[in-house]
Amino acid sequence: MNAKLRITAAAAIALGGCAYFAPTALGDDVTVKTKTETVQTNQKSADLSFPAGITVKDLKEKGDVRDALKGVTESAVTKDGIKSLVSHRLVDADRKRIGKLSGLDLSKLDGRIDQFRKDWKSKYGQDFKIDENKAFSDQFVSILQGEVSDPQALVGHWPVPVTEGYAMAGGLGDNAQTAGAKIDTSKQQHDANKTFGGQTNLEKGRNVALMYIPASHGAPDLKLSLIHELPDIWRFDIPDNIDGPKLYDNLLTHLTWVDEHRDQWPGDVNDAYRMVAHHVAMALYDVPMHAHGNSH
């Protein structure tokens, strides 16, 4: 198909005048080309295309891919939900590597989640429950679907780099960068010597997808890699450097940052859902939070 979709910056309806949630400056419209479709965006240019070895194919699965983002986000903000996140929302290889998290003390994360949910209900008058068709519509999230045609061509190129790197004026956690530095995306790809098949589930004919989340609320644009697994579920393929403690720390860092800036949450609840989902995705893919250079 040759459809055009308009992606409107989620930050455009965020509260004005706050540095952390300040919207990305909008420039001229940029046409983003793929093998079968063109996505029109006034955000940062993004080449939403698969690496060699994947053929673009309309699988009629956009709704289910959106549901995957809803599911992983709701699990991340549910007490003890990190276990469900790992067991239901990540691909086989990641589940096996991370394990059952039995050795982790989840009390600090659960305490933060409990406070976040109370603050959420106080702000929006409702429990945290996403309507993915409103929060993650084509206006805000782009999805490219395809099928593996050559597994060997994908070695070292899947999952795709989550972000192209961006200048930072500060950050949180162990991955905080100095001003003007760029994120090293090499660790966000699988080992180039890894062969696919078996637990990795990237054999010929396997359905895959890319999800593009544009920059908003002070957070960078992201490309998320997903694989369809049996019986019928889309799961996120995350970097190999993420183990149980790392995932725990990343989620705690991002949810703490979001909750501590609750006075700056968007007025629109669907925009707020997008904000939280953005941070959960950053935690999964080991992307640190950053503040704008003009933050106070």
PEFENNOR-V519800 format. One record per run of one state. SS is the DSSP state (H for helix, E for strand, L for the rest). FROM is the first residue (numbers start at 1). LEN is the number of residues. Records with the same first field share a line. If there is no record, write none. Layout:
SS: FROM-LEN, FROM-LEN
This chain:
L: 1-5, 8-2, 14-16, 34-4, 42-12, 57-5, 77-4, 91-1, 99-8, 125-7, 136-5, 149-2, 155-16, 172-13, 189-9, 201-6, 214-2, 217-2, 220-2, 230-3, 237-7, 261-1, 265-4, 285-5, 291-6
E: 6-2, 30-4, 38-4, 54-3, 90-1, 141-8, 171-1, 207-7, 216-1, 219-1, 222-8, 233-4, 290-1
H: 10-4, 62-15, 81-9, 92-7, 107-18, 132-4, 151-4, 185-4, 198-3, 244-17, 262-3, 269-16
